[in-house]
Amino acid sequence: MLEMHFDFSILNSRMAFYRSFAEQSGAGEHFGANLDALWDVLTGELALPARLWLYHLPPRAERGELAAIIALLEEAACELDGELILQPA
């Protein structure tokens, strides 16, 4: 199972998250660093099953520019019916 780790005490911007995601997922340089590209990799290119460890996940009211990314991760986890696991830590 692929395991990726995201520490939101360090990843405080969309670009920081996208860089970390591209490195850990193997998407590499072709990753488009936007919500559409994130969805495409999560739902079509990522080796499943996968677990995303989410450290220091901020409360919903404090997510700022990361809110859309976190919402997309949650939607993808629902869509993939257990193949993508979001693990708060």
PDB file of N, CA, C and O in Angstrom:
ATOM      1  N   MET A   1       0.850  -1.178   0.000  1.00  0.00           N
ATOM      2  CA  MET A   1       0.000   0.000   0.000  1.00  0.00           C
ATOM      3  C   MET A   1       0.894   1.240   0.000  1.00  0.00           C
ATOM      4  O   MET A   1       1.819   1.361   0.804  1.00  0.00           O
ATOM      5  N   LEU A   2       0.600   2.139  -0.907  1.00  0.00           N
ATOM      6  CA  LEU A   2       1.301   3.420  -0.947  1.00  0.00           C
ATOM      7  C   LEU A   2       0.902   4.238   0.273  1.00  0.00           C
ATOM      8  O   LEU A   2      -0.284   4.351   0.586  1.00  0.00           O
ATOM      9  N   GLU A   3       1.885   4.809   0.962  1.00  0.00           N
ATOM     10  CA  GLU A   3       1.610   5.680   2.105  1.00  0.00           C
ATOM     11  C   GLU A   3       2.304   7.007   1.879  1.00  0.00           C
ATOM     12  O   GLU A   3       3.496   7.059   1.578  1.00  0.00           O
ATOM     13  N   MET A   4       1.539   8.082   2.029  1.00  0.00           N
ATOM     14  CA  MET A   4       2.078   9.429   1.885  1.00  0.00           C
ATOM     15  C   MET A   4       1.824  10.178   3.186  1.00  0.00           C
ATOM     16  O   MET A   4       0.843   9.918   3.881  1.00  0.00           O
ATOM     17  N   HIS A   5       2.714  11.104   3.506  1.00  0.00           N
ATOM     18  CA  HIS A   5       2.646  11.832   4.770  1.00  0.00           C
ATOM     19  C   HIS A   5       2.637  13.331   4.497  1.00  0.00           C
ATOM     20  O   HIS A   5       3.499  13.852   3.789  1.00  0.00           O
ATOM     21  N   PHE A   6       1.641  14.022   5.076  1.00  0.00           N
ATOM     22  CA  PHE A   6       1.492  15.463   4.883  1.00  0.00           C
ATOM     23  C   PHE A   6       1.371  16.138   6.242  1.00  0.00           C
ATOM     24  O   PHE A   6       0.411  15.904   6.976  1.00  0.00           O
ATOM     25  N   ASP A   7       2.343  16.973   6.573  1.00  0.00           N
ATOM     26  CA  ASP A   7       2.359  17.684   7.850  1.00  0.00           C
ATOM     27  C   ASP A   7       1.925  19.124   7.600  1.00  0.00           C
ATOM     28  O   ASP A   7       2.679  19.930   7.055  1.00  0.00           O
ATOM     29  N   PHE A   8       0.701  19.429   8.007  1.00  0.00           N
ATOM     30  CA  PHE A   8       0.139  20.747   7.728  1.00  0.00           C
ATOM     31  C   PHE A   8       0.689  21.839   8.641  1.00  0.00           C
ATOM     32  O   PHE A   8       0.316  23.003   8.493  1.00  0.00           O
ATOM     33  N   SER A   9       1.565  21.490   9.576  1.00  0.00           N
ATOM     34  CA  SER A   9       2.270  22.536  10.315  1.00  0.00           C
ATOM     35  C   SER A   9       3.397  23.103   9.457  1.00  0.00           C
ATOM     36  O   SER A   9       3.899  24.195   9.721  1.00  0.00           O
ATOM     37  N   ILE A  10       3.789  22.358   8.436  1.00  0.00           N
ATOM     38  CA  ILE A  10       4.833  22.790   7.500  1.00  0.00           C
ATOM     39  C   ILE A  10       4.221  23.178   6.156  1.00  0.00           C
ATOM     40  O   ILE A  10       4.620  24.174   5.553  1.00  0.00           O
ATOM     41  N   LEU A  11       3.261  22.397   5.694  1.00  0.00           N
ATOM     42  CA  LEU A  11       2.617  22.638   4.398  1.00  0.00           C
ATOM     43  C   LEU A  11       1.519  23.683   4.586  1.00  0.00           C
ATOM     44  O   LEU A  11       0.357  23.340   4.805  1.00  0.00           O
ATOM     45  N   ASN A  12       1.890  24.937   4.501  1.00  0.00           N
ATOM     46  CA  ASN A  12       0.937  26.001   4.796  1.00  0.00           C
ATOM     47  C   ASN A  12       0.481  26.769   3.560  1.00  0.00           C
ATOM     48  O   ASN A  12      -0.085  27.857   3.673  1.00  0.00           O
ATOM     49  N   SER A  13       0.729  26.201   2.380  1.00  0.00           N
ATOM     50  CA  SER A  13       0.249  26.825   1.142  1.00  0.00           C
ATOM     51  C   SER A  13      -0.116  25.728   0.147  1.00  0.00           C
ATOM     52  O   SER A  13       0.304  24.579   0.284  1.00  0.00           O
ATOM     53  N   ARG A  14      -0.903  26.104  -0.850  1.00  0.00           N
ATOM     54  CA  ARG A  14      -1.272  25.136  -1.895  1.00  0.00           C
ATOM     55  C   ARG A  14      -0.031  24.603  -2.591  1.00  0.00           C
ATOM     56  O   ARG A  14       0.094  23.396  -2.802  1.00  0.00           O
ATOM     57  N   MET A  15       0.891  25.497  -2.951  1.00  0.00           N
ATOM     58  CA  MET A  15       2.067  25.059  -3.700  1.00  0.00           C
ATOM     59  C   MET A  15       2.936  24.113  -2.872  1.00  0.00           C
ATOM     60  O   MET A  15       3.496  23.160  -3.414  1.00  0.00           O
ATOM     61  N   ALA A  16       3.054  24.362  -1.575  1.00  0.00           N
ATOM     62  CA  ALA A  16       3.824  23.455  -0.717  1.00  0.00           C
ATOM     63  C   ALA A  16       3.173  22.070  -0.703  1.00  0.00           C
ATOM     64  O   ALA A  16       3.867  21.056  -0.774  1.00  0.00           O
ATOM     65  N   PHE A  17       1.846  22.029  -0.612  1.00  0.00           N
ATOM     66  CA  PHE A  17       1.153  20.740  -0.638  1.00  0.00           C
ATOM     67  C   PHE A  17       1.370  20.049  -1.984  1.00  0.00           C
ATOM     68  O   PHE A  17       1.703  18.865  -2.029  1.00  0.00           O
ATOM     69  N   TYR A  18       1.182  20.788  -3.081  1.00  0.00           N
ATOM     70  CA  TYR A  18       1.327  20.184  -4.408  1.00  0.00           C
ATOM     71  C   TYR A  18       2.739  19.627  -4.619  1.00  0.00           C
ATOM     72  O   TYR A  18       2.896  18.546  -5.185  1.00  0.00           O
ATOM     73  N   ARG A  19       3.764  20.355  -4.168  1.00  0.00           N
ATOM     74  CA  ARG A  19       5.141  19.853  -4.310  1.00  0.00           C
ATOM     75  C   ARG A  19       5.315  18.544  -3.541  1.00  0.00           C
ATOM     76  O   ARG A  19       5.878  17.580  -4.059  1.00  0.00           O
ATOM     77  N   SER A  20       4.830  18.521  -2.309  1.00  0.00           N
ATOM     78  CA  SER A  20       4.948  17.315  -1.497  1.00  0.00           C
ATOM     79  C   SER A  20       4.166  16.160  -2.120  1.00  0.00           C
ATOM     80  O   SER A  20       4.649  15.029  -2.161  1.00  0.00           O
ATOM     81  N   PHE A  21       2.968  16.446  -2.601  1.00  0.00           N
ATOM     82  CA  PHE A  21       2.151  15.408  -3.229  1.00  0.00           C
ATOM     83  C   PHE A  21       2.842  14.851  -4.474  1.00  0.00           C
ATOM     84  O   PHE A  21       2.897  13.636  -4.658  1.00  0.00           O
ATOM     85  N   ALA A  22       3.366  15.724  -5.323  1.00  0.00           N
ATOM     86  CA  ALA A  22       4.024  15.277  -6.555  1.00  0.00           C
ATOM     87  C   ALA A  22       5.217  14.382  -6.242  1.00  0.00           C
ATOM     88  O   ALA A  22       5.420  13.366  -6.906  1.00  0.00           O
ATOM     89  N   GLU A  23       6.003  14.750  -5.240  1.00  0.00           N
ATOM     90  CA  GLU A  23       7.168  13.948  -4.865  1.00  0.00           C
ATOM     91  C   GLU A  23       6.757  12.579  -4.331  1.00  0.00           C
ATOM     92  O   GLU A  23       7.318  11.558  -4.728  1.00  0.00           O
ATOM     93  N   GLN A  24       5.785  12.562  -3.439  1.00  0.00           N
ATOM     94  CA  GLN A  24       5.413  11.309  -2.779  1.00  0.00           C
ATOM     95  C   GLN A  24       4.573  10.379  -3.647  1.00  0.00           C
ATOM     96  O   GLN A  24       4.643   9.159  -3.500  1.00  0.00           O
ATOM     97  N   SER A  25       3.790  10.943  -4.539  1.00  0.00           N
ATOM     98  CA  SER A  25       2.892  10.122  -5.357  1.00  0.00           C
ATOM     99  C   SER A  25       3.584   9.538  -6.576  1.00  0.00           C
ATOM    100  O   SER A  25       3.091   8.590  -7.188  1.00  0.00           O
ATOM    101  N   GLY A  26       4.726  10.109  -6.924  1.00  0.00           N
ATOM    102  CA  GLY A  26       5.405   9.685  -8.138  1.00  0.00           C
ATOM    103  C   GLY A  26       4.908  10.405  -9.374  1.00  0.00           C
ATOM    104  O   GLY A  26       5.320  10.080 -10.487  1.00  0.00           O
ATOM    105  N   ALA A  27       4.020  11.388  -9.192  1.00  0.00           N
ATOM    106  CA  ALA A  27       3.493  12.141 -10.335  1.00  0.00           C
ATOM    107  C   ALA A  27       4.591  12.958 -11.003  1.00  0.00           C
ATOM    108  O   ALA A  27       4.551  13.194 -12.211  1.00  0.00           O
ATOM    109  N   GLY A  28       5.563  13.385 -10.219  1.00  0.00           N
ATOM    110  CA  GLY A  28       6.734  14.061 -10.756  1.00  0.00           C
ATOM    111  C   GLY A  28       6.453  15.365 -11.459  1.00  0.00           C
ATOM    112  O   GLY A  28       5.520  16.092 -11.119  1.00  0.00           O
ATOM    113  N   GLU A  29       7.285  15.648 -12.454  1.00  0.00           N
ATOM    114  CA  GLU A  29       7.253  16.937 -13.138  1.00  0.00           C
ATOM    115  C   GLU A  29       6.001  17.159 -13.962  1.00  0.00           C
ATOM    116  O   GLU A  29       5.640  18.307 -14.224  1.00  0.00           O
ATOM    117  N   HIS A  30       5.329  16.104 -14.377  1.00  0.00           N
ATOM    118  CA  HIS A  30       4.145  16.307 -15.221  1.00  0.00           C
ATOM    119  C   HIS A  30       2.919  16.729 -14.412  1.00  0.00           C
ATOM    120  O   HIS A  30       1.885  17.068 -14.989  1.00  0.00           O
ATOM    121  N   PHE A  31       3.024  16.711 -13.075  1.00  0.00           N
ATOM    122  CA  PHE A  31       1.894  17.084 -12.228  1.00  0.00           C
ATOM    123  C   PHE A  31       1.591  18.567 -12.399  1.00  0.00           C
ATOM    124  O   PHE A  31       2.490  19.403 -12.300  1.00  0.00           O
ATOM    125  N   GLY A  32       0.328  18.894 -12.656  1.00  0.00           N
ATOM    126  CA  GLY A  32      -0.070  20.252 -12.995  1.00  0.00           C
ATOM    127  C   GLY A  32      -0.231  21.216 -11.842  1.00  0.00           C
ATOM    128  O   GLY A  32      -0.482  22.397 -12.081  1.00  0.00           O
ATOM    129  N   ALA A  33      -0.102  20.774 -10.605  1.00  0.00           N
ATOM    130  CA  ALA A  33      -0.181  21.645  -9.424  1.00  0.00           C
ATOM    131  C   ALA A  33      -1.453  22.481  -9.400  1.00  0.00           C
ATOM    132  O   ALA A  33      -1.412  23.700  -9.229  1.00  0.00           O
ATOM    133  N   ASN A  34      -2.584  21.804  -9.574  1.00  0.00           N
ATOM    134  CA  ASN A  34      -3.892  22.455  -9.439  1.00  0.00           C
ATOM    135  C   ASN A  34      -4.906  21.382  -9.032  1.00  0.00           C
ATOM    136  O   ASN A  34      -4.592  20.192  -9.009  1.00  0.00           O
ATOM    137  N   LEU A  35      -6.113  21.820  -8.715  1.00  0.00           N
ATOM    138  CA  LEU A  35      -7.124  20.871  -8.231  1.00  0.00           C
ATOM    139  C   LEU A  35      -7.485  19.817  -9.270  1.00  0.00           C
ATOM    140  O   LEU A  35      -7.684  18.655  -8.919  1.00  0.00           O
ATOM    141  N   ASP A  36      -7.572  20.200 -10.539  1.00  0.00           N
ATOM    142  CA  ASP A  36      -7.899  19.223 -11.582  1.00  0.00           C
ATOM    143  C   ASP A  36      -6.825  18.145 -11.680  1.00  0.00           C
ATOM    144  O   ASP A  36      -7.136  16.959 -11.785  1.00  0.00           O
ATOM    145  N   ALA A  37      -5.571  18.558 -11.644  1.00  0.00           N
ATOM    146  CA  ALA A  37      -4.472  17.593 -11.719  1.00  0.00           C
ATOM    147  C   ALA A  37      -4.462  16.687 -10.489  1.00  0.00           C
ATOM    148  O   ALA A  37      -4.223  15.485 -10.602  1.00  0.00           O
ATOM    149  N   LEU A  38      -4.719  17.262  -9.320  1.00  0.00           N
ATOM    150  CA  LEU A  38      -4.773  16.465  -8.094  1.00  0.00           C
ATOM    151  C   LEU A  38      -5.865  15.405  -8.199  1.00  0.00           C
ATOM    152  O   LEU A  38      -5.636  14.243  -7.861  1.00  0.00           O
ATOM    153  N   TRP A  39      -7.045  15.797  -8.664  1.00  0.00           N
ATOM    154  CA  TRP A  39      -8.153  14.851  -8.829  1.00  0.00           C
ATOM    155  C   TRP A  39      -7.775  13.747  -9.814  1.00  0.00           C
ATOM    156  O   TRP A  39      -8.027  12.570  -9.558  1.00  0.00           O
ATOM    157  N   ASP A  40      -7.173  14.129 -10.938  1.00  0.00           N
ATOM    158  CA  ASP A  40      -6.800  13.148 -11.957  1.00  0.00           C
ATOM    159  C   ASP A  40      -5.822  12.113 -11.412  1.00  0.00           C
ATOM    160  O   ASP A  40      -5.969  10.919 -11.673  1.00  0.00           O
ATOM    161  N   VAL A  41      -4.829  12.565 -10.658  1.00  0.00           N
ATOM    162  CA  VAL A  41      -3.856  11.621 -10.105  1.00  0.00           C
ATOM    163  C   VAL A  41      -4.518  10.729  -9.056  1.00  0.00           C
ATOM    164  O   VAL A  41      -4.328   9.513  -9.061  1.00  0.00           O
ATOM    165  N   LEU A  42      -5.289  11.333  -8.164  1.00  0.00           N
ATOM    166  CA  LEU A  42      -5.928  10.547  -7.101  1.00  0.00           C
ATOM    167  C   LEU A  42      -6.880   9.493  -7.648  1.00  0.00           C
ATOM    168  O   LEU A  42      -6.916   8.372  -7.142  1.00  0.00           O
ATOM    169  N   THR A  43      -7.642   9.833  -8.663  1.00  0.00           N
ATOM    170  CA  THR A  43      -8.699   8.934  -9.135  1.00  0.00           C
ATOM    171  C   THR A  43      -8.324   8.109 -10.355  1.00  0.00           C
ATOM    172  O   THR A  43      -9.100   7.251 -10.776  1.00  0.00           O
ATOM    173  N   GLY A  44      -7.143   8.350 -10.936  1.00  0.00           N
ATOM    174  CA  GLY A  44      -6.833   7.598 -12.135  1.00  0.00           C
ATOM    175  C   GLY A  44      -5.405   7.135 -12.291  1.00  0.00           C
ATOM    176  O   GLY A  44      -5.147   6.173 -13.015  1.00  0.00           O
ATOM    177  N   GLU A  45      -4.466   7.795 -11.629  1.00  0.00           N
ATOM    178  CA  GLU A  45      -3.061   7.466 -11.852  1.00  0.00           C
ATOM    179  C   GLU A  45      -2.371   6.875 -10.635  1.00  0.00           C
ATOM    180  O   GLU A  45      -1.345   6.207 -10.765  1.00  0.00           O
ATOM    181  N   LEU A  46      -2.920   7.113  -9.466  1.00  0.00           N
ATOM    182  CA  LEU A  46      -2.287   6.688  -8.225  1.00  0.00           C
ATOM    183  C   LEU A  46      -2.445   5.183  -8.037  1.00  0.00           C
ATOM    184  O   LEU A  46      -3.513   4.624  -8.290  1.00  0.00           O
ATOM    185  N   ALA A  47      -1.376   4.537  -7.591  1.00  0.00           N
ATOM    186  CA  ALA A  47      -1.436   3.107  -7.277  1.00  0.00           C
ATOM    187  C   ALA A  47      -2.268   2.932  -6.013  1.00  0.00           C
ATOM    188  O   ALA A  47      -1.870   3.359  -4.929  1.00  0.00           O
ATOM    189  N   LEU A  48      -3.408   2.310  -6.163  1.00  0.00           N
ATOM    190  CA  LEU A  48      -4.308   2.098  -5.035  1.00  0.00           C
ATOM    191  C   LEU A  48      -4.202   0.661  -4.560  1.00  0.00           C
ATOM    192  O   LEU A  48      -3.886  -0.217  -5.363  1.00  0.00           O
ATOM    193  N   PRO A  49      -4.450   0.388  -3.302  1.00  0.00           N
ATOM    194  CA  PRO A  49      -4.901   1.307  -2.262  1.00  0.00           C
ATOM    195  C   PRO A  49      -3.771   2.216  -1.797  1.00  0.00           C
ATOM    196  O   PRO A  49      -2.591   1.905  -1.954  1.00  0.00           O
ATOM    197  N   ALA A  50      -4.164   3.342  -1.222  1.00  0.00           N
ATOM    198  CA  ALA A  50      -3.202   4.316  -0.703  1.00  0.00           C
ATOM    199  C   ALA A  50      -3.738   4.918   0.591  1.00  0.00           C
ATOM    200  O   ALA A  50      -4.946   5.059   0.782  1.00  0.00           O
ATOM    201  N   ARG A  51      -2.806   5.269   1.469  1.00  0.00           N
ATOM    202  CA  ARG A  51      -3.160   5.923   2.729  1.00  0.00           C
ATOM    203  C   ARG A  51      -2.426   7.258   2.777  1.00  0.00           C
ATOM    204  O   ARG A  51      -1.214   7.324   2.569  1.00  0.00           O
ATOM    205  N   LEU A  52      -3.177   8.316   3.055  1.00  0.00           N
ATOM    206  CA  LEU A  52      -2.608   9.646   3.211  1.00  0.00           C
ATOM    207  C   LEU A  52      -2.673  10.010   4.685  1.00  0.00           C
ATOM    208  O   LEU A  52      -3.754  10.197   5.242  1.00  0.00           O
ATOM    209  N   TRP A  53      -1.516  10.107   5.307  1.00  0.00           N
ATOM    210  CA  TRP A  53      -1.433  10.508   6.712  1.00  0.00           C
ATOM    211  C   TRP A  53      -1.473  12.024   6.756  1.00  0.00           C
ATOM    212  O   TRP A  53      -0.666  12.690   6.108  1.00  0.00           O
ATOM    213  N   LEU A  54      -2.408  12.571   7.516  1.00  0.00           N
ATOM    214  CA  LEU A  54      -2.611  14.018   7.594  1.00  0.00           C
ATOM    215  C   LEU A  54      -2.277  14.481   9.011  1.00  0.00           C
ATOM    216  O   LEU A  54      -3.085  14.344   9.929  1.00  0.00           O
ATOM    217  N   TYR A  55      -1.075  15.030   9.171  1.00  0.00           N
ATOM    218  CA  TYR A  55      -0.609  15.492  10.476  1.00  0.00           C
ATOM    219  C   TYR A  55      -0.969  16.963  10.672  1.00  0.00           C
ATOM    220  O   TYR A  55      -0.894  17.764   9.740  1.00  0.00           O
ATOM    221  N   HIS A  56      -1.355  17.298  11.882  1.00  0.00           N
ATOM    222  CA  HIS A  56      -1.667  18.691  12.251  1.00  0.00           C
ATOM    223  C   HIS A  56      -2.688  19.310  11.302  1.00  0.00           C
ATOM    224  O   HIS A  56      -2.548  20.462  10.891  1.00  0.00           O
ATOM    225  N   LEU A  57      -3.702  18.543  10.965  1.00  0.00           N
ATOM    226  CA  LEU A  57      -4.762  19.039  10.088  1.00  0.00           C
ATOM    227  C   LEU A  57      -5.491  20.179  10.795  1.00  0.00           C
ATOM    228  O   LEU A  57      -6.026  19.984  11.886  1.00  0.00           O
ATOM    229  N   PRO A  58      -5.517  21.368  10.187  1.00  0.00           N
ATOM    230  CA  PRO A  58      -6.158  22.501  10.868  1.00  0.00           C
ATOM    231  C   PRO A  58      -7.677  22.342  10.915  1.00  0.00           C
ATOM    232  O   PRO A  58      -8.258  21.666  10.066  1.00  0.00           O
ATOM    233  N   PRO A  59      -8.318  22.963  11.905  1.00  0.00           N
ATOM    234  CA  PRO A  59      -9.787  22.967  11.951  1.00  0.00           C
ATOM    235  C   PRO A  59     -10.343  23.607  10.677  1.00  0.00           C
ATOM    236  O   PRO A  59      -9.686  24.446  10.062  1.00  0.00           O
ATOM    237  N   ARG A  60     -11.534  23.215  10.290  1.00  0.00           N
ATOM    238  CA  ARG A  60     -12.131  23.711   9.043  1.00  0.00           C
ATOM    239  C   ARG A  60     -12.073  25.230   8.920  1.00  0.00           C
ATOM    240  O   ARG A  60     -11.778  25.751   7.844  1.00  0.00           O
ATOM    241  N   ALA A  61     -12.347  25.933   9.989  1.00  0.00           N
ATOM    242  CA  ALA A  61     -12.392  27.398   9.945  1.00  0.00           C
ATOM    243  C   ALA A  61     -11.014  28.024   9.730  1.00  0.00           C
ATOM    244  O   ALA A  61     -10.920  29.212   9.420  1.00  0.00           O
ATOM    245  N   GLU A  62      -9.939  27.236   9.890  1.00  0.00           N
ATOM    246  CA  GLU A  62      -8.581  27.773   9.788  1.00  0.00           C
ATOM    247  C   GLU A  62      -7.803  27.210   8.598  1.00  0.00           C
ATOM    248  O   GLU A  62      -6.582  27.355   8.549  1.00  0.00           O
ATOM    249  N   ARG A  63      -8.463  26.587   7.659  1.00  0.00           N
ATOM    250  CA  ARG A  63      -7.757  25.926   6.557  1.00  0.00           C
ATOM    251  C   ARG A  63      -7.328  26.875   5.446  1.00  0.00           C
ATOM    252  O   ARG A  63      -6.446  26.537   4.658  1.00  0.00           O
ATOM    253  N   GLY A  64      -7.924  28.034   5.370  1.00  0.00           N
ATOM    254  CA  GLY A  64      -7.508  29.027   4.390  1.00  0.00           C
ATOM    255  C   GLY A  64      -7.425  28.473   2.987  1.00  0.00           C
ATOM    256  O   GLY A  64      -8.358  27.833   2.504  1.00  0.00           O
ATOM    257  N   GLU A  65      -6.289  28.725   2.326  1.00  0.00           N
ATOM    258  CA  GLU A  65      -6.137  28.307   0.934  1.00  0.00           C
ATOM    259  C   GLU A  65      -6.034  26.797   0.772  1.00  0.00           C
ATOM    260  O   GLU A  65      -6.121  26.291  -0.347  1.00  0.00           O
ATOM    261  N   LEU A  66      -5.850  26.070   1.870  1.00  0.00           N
ATOM    262  CA  LEU A  66      -5.801  24.608   1.794  1.00  0.00           C
ATOM    263  C   LEU A  66      -7.181  23.967   1.859  1.00  0.00           C
ATOM    264  O   LEU A  66      -7.309  22.758   1.668  1.00  0.00           O
ATOM    265  N   ALA A  67      -8.211  24.757   2.126  1.00  0.00           N
ATOM    266  CA  ALA A  67      -9.564  24.211   2.292  1.00  0.00           C
ATOM    267  C   ALA A  67     -10.025  23.438   1.062  1.00  0.00           C
ATOM    268  O   ALA A  67     -10.590  22.352   1.193  1.00  0.00           O
ATOM    269  N   ALA A  68      -9.795  23.975  -0.117  1.00  0.00           N
ATOM    270  CA  ALA A  68     -10.243  23.303  -1.341  1.00  0.00           C
ATOM    271  C   ALA A  68      -9.491  21.990  -1.558  1.00  0.00           C
ATOM    272  O   ALA A  68     -10.079  21.010  -2.014  1.00  0.00           O
ATOM    273  N   ILE A  69      -8.208  21.964  -1.238  1.00  0.00           N
ATOM    274  CA  ILE A  69      -7.424  20.739  -1.390  1.00  0.00           C
ATOM    275  C   ILE A  69      -7.930  19.666  -0.430  1.00  0.00           C
ATOM    276  O   ILE A  69      -8.129  18.518  -0.826  1.00  0.00           O
ATOM    277  N   ILE A  70      -8.135  20.036   0.811  1.00  0.00           N
ATOM    278  CA  ILE A  70      -8.600  19.067   1.806  1.00  0.00           C
ATOM    279  C   ILE A  70      -9.994  18.558   1.449  1.00  0.00           C
ATOM    280  O   ILE A  70     -10.281  17.371   1.606  1.00  0.00           O
ATOM    281  N   ALA A  71     -10.857  19.446   0.971  1.00  0.00           N
ATOM    282  CA  ALA A  71     -12.196  19.027   0.538  1.00  0.00           C
ATOM    283  C   ALA A  71     -12.102  18.050  -0.632  1.00  0.00           C
ATOM    284  O   ALA A  71     -12.852  17.075  -0.686  1.00  0.00           O
ATOM    285  N   LEU A  72     -11.186  18.305  -1.566  1.00  0.00           N
ATOM    286  CA  LEU A  72     -11.012  17.406  -2.705  1.00  0.00           C
ATOM    287  C   LEU A  72     -10.494  16.045  -2.239  1.00  0.00           C
ATOM    288  O   LEU A  72     -10.940  15.013  -2.739  1.00  0.00           O
ATOM    289  N   LEU A  73      -9.562  16.032  -1.290  1.00  0.00           N
ATOM    290  CA  LEU A  73      -9.072  14.760  -0.750  1.00  0.00           C
ATOM    291  C   LEU A  73     -10.217  13.964  -0.138  1.00  0.00           C
ATOM    292  O   LEU A  73     -10.324  12.755  -0.343  1.00  0.00           O
ATOM    293  N   GLU A  74     -11.070  14.650   0.614  1.00  0.00           N
ATOM    294  CA  GLU A  74     -12.222  13.981   1.237  1.00  0.00           C
ATOM    295  C   GLU A  74     -13.185  13.447   0.184  1.00  0.00           C
ATOM    296  O   GLU A  74     -13.704  12.339   0.323  1.00  0.00           O
ATOM    297  N   GLU A  75     -13.427  14.224  -0.864  1.00  0.00           N
ATOM    298  CA  GLU A  75     -14.322  13.777  -1.939  1.00  0.00           C
ATOM    299  C   GLU A  75     -13.741  12.570  -2.664  1.00  0.00           C
ATOM    300  O   GLU A  75     -14.462  11.621  -2.968  1.00  0.00           O
ATOM    301  N   ALA A  76     -12.440  12.603  -2.942  1.00  0.00           N
ATOM    302  CA  ALA A  76     -11.795  11.476  -3.623  1.00  0.00           C
ATOM    303  C   ALA A  76     -11.857  10.218  -2.761  1.00  0.00           C
ATOM    304  O   ALA A  76     -12.089   9.124  -3.278  1.00  0.00           O
ATOM    305  N   ALA A  77     -11.653  10.363  -1.456  1.00  0.00           N
ATOM    306  CA  ALA A  77     -11.726   9.204  -0.562  1.00  0.00           C
ATOM    307  C   ALA A  77     -13.117   8.577  -0.607  1.00  0.00           C
ATOM    308  O   ALA A  77     -13.246   7.353  -0.609  1.00  0.00           O
ATOM    309  N   CYS A  78     -14.149   9.403  -0.643  1.00  0.00           N
ATOM    310  CA  CYS A  78     -15.525   8.878  -0.753  1.00  0.00           C
ATOM    311  C   CYS A  78     -15.741   8.207  -2.103  1.00  0.00           C
ATOM    312  O   CYS A  78     -16.315   7.121  -2.180  1.00  0.00           O
ATOM    313  N   GLU A  79     -15.285   8.849  -3.149  1.00  0.00           N
ATOM    314  CA  GLU A  79     -15.462   8.341  -4.516  1.00  0.00           C
ATOM    315  C   GLU A  79     -14.768   6.986  -4.697  1.00  0.00           C
ATOM    316  O   GLU A  79     -15.284   6.108  -5.388  1.00  0.00           O
ATOM    317  N   LEU A  80     -13.610   6.827  -4.080  1.00  0.00           N
ATOM    318  CA  LEU A  80     -12.811   5.619  -4.275  1.00  0.00           C
ATOM    319  C   LEU A  80     -13.165   4.505  -3.293  1.00  0.00           C
ATOM    320  O   LEU A  80     -12.525   3.454  -3.294  1.00  0.00           O
ATOM    321  N   ASP A  81     -14.165   4.723  -2.467  1.00  0.00           N
ATOM    322  CA  ASP A  81     -14.788   3.666  -1.663  1.00  0.00           C
ATOM    323  C   ASP A  81     -13.786   2.779  -0.923  1.00  0.00           C
ATOM    324  O   ASP A  81     -13.763   1.562  -1.108  1.00  0.00           O
ATOM    325  N   GLY A  82     -12.962   3.405  -0.083  1.00  0.00           N
ATOM    326  CA  GLY A  82     -12.045   2.635   0.743  1.00  0.00           C
ATOM    327  C   GLY A  82     -10.679   2.387   0.151  1.00  0.00           C
ATOM    328  O   GLY A  82      -9.790   1.897   0.848  1.00  0.00           O
ATOM    329  N   GLU A  83     -10.486   2.707  -1.100  1.00  0.00           N
ATOM    330  CA  GLU A  83      -9.182   2.511  -1.731  1.00  0.00           C
ATOM    331  C   GLU A  83      -8.219   3.651  -1.420  1.00  0.00           C
ATOM    332  O   GLU A  83      -7.003   3.485  -1.517  1.00  0.00           O
ATOM    333  N   LEU A  84      -8.759   4.801  -1.047  1.00  0.00           N
ATOM    334  CA  LEU A  84      -7.957   5.949  -0.627  1.00  0.00           C
ATOM    335  C   LEU A  84      -8.369   6.267   0.807  1.00  0.00           C
ATOM    336  O   LEU A  84      -9.518   6.623   1.071  1.00  0.00           O
ATOM    337  N   ILE A  85      -7.435   6.137   1.713  1.00  0.00           N
ATOM    338  CA  ILE A  85      -7.721   6.317   3.136  1.00  0.00           C
ATOM    339  C   ILE A  85      -7.058   7.595   3.615  1.00  0.00           C
ATOM    340  O   ILE A  85      -5.847   7.765   3.468  1.00  0.00           O
ATOM    341  N   LEU A  86      -7.844   8.490   4.184  1.00  0.00           N
ATOM    342  CA  LEU A  86      -7.306   9.689   4.817  1.00  0.00           C
ATOM    343  C   LEU A  86      -7.180   9.394   6.299  1.00  0.00           C
ATOM    344  O   LEU A  86      -8.170   9.098   6.969  1.00  0.00           O
ATOM    345  N   GLN A  87      -5.969   9.475   6.804  1.00  0.00           N
ATOM    346  CA  GLN A  87      -5.697   9.095   8.186  1.00  0.00           C
ATOM    347  C   GLN A  87      -5.201  10.302   8.971  1.00  0.00           C
ATOM    348  O   GLN A  87      -4.016  10.630   8.914  1.00  0.00           O
ATOM    349  N   PRO A  88      -6.097  10.972   9.705  1.00  0.00           N
ATOM    350  CA  PRO A  88      -5.623  12.067  10.566  1.00  0.00           C
ATOM    351  C   PRO A  88      -4.658  11.515  11.612  1.00  0.00           C
ATOM    352  O   PRO A  88      -4.859  10.425  12.147  1.00  0.00           O
ATOM    353  N   ALA A  89      -3.623  12.273  11.889  1.00  0.00           N
ATOM    354  CA  ALA A  89      -2.632  11.815  12.876  1.00  0.00           C
ATOM    355  C   ALA A  89      -2.245  12.953  13.794  1.00  0.00           C
ATOM    356  O   ALA A  89      -1.423  12.769  14.692  1.00  0.00           O
TER     357      ALA A  89
END
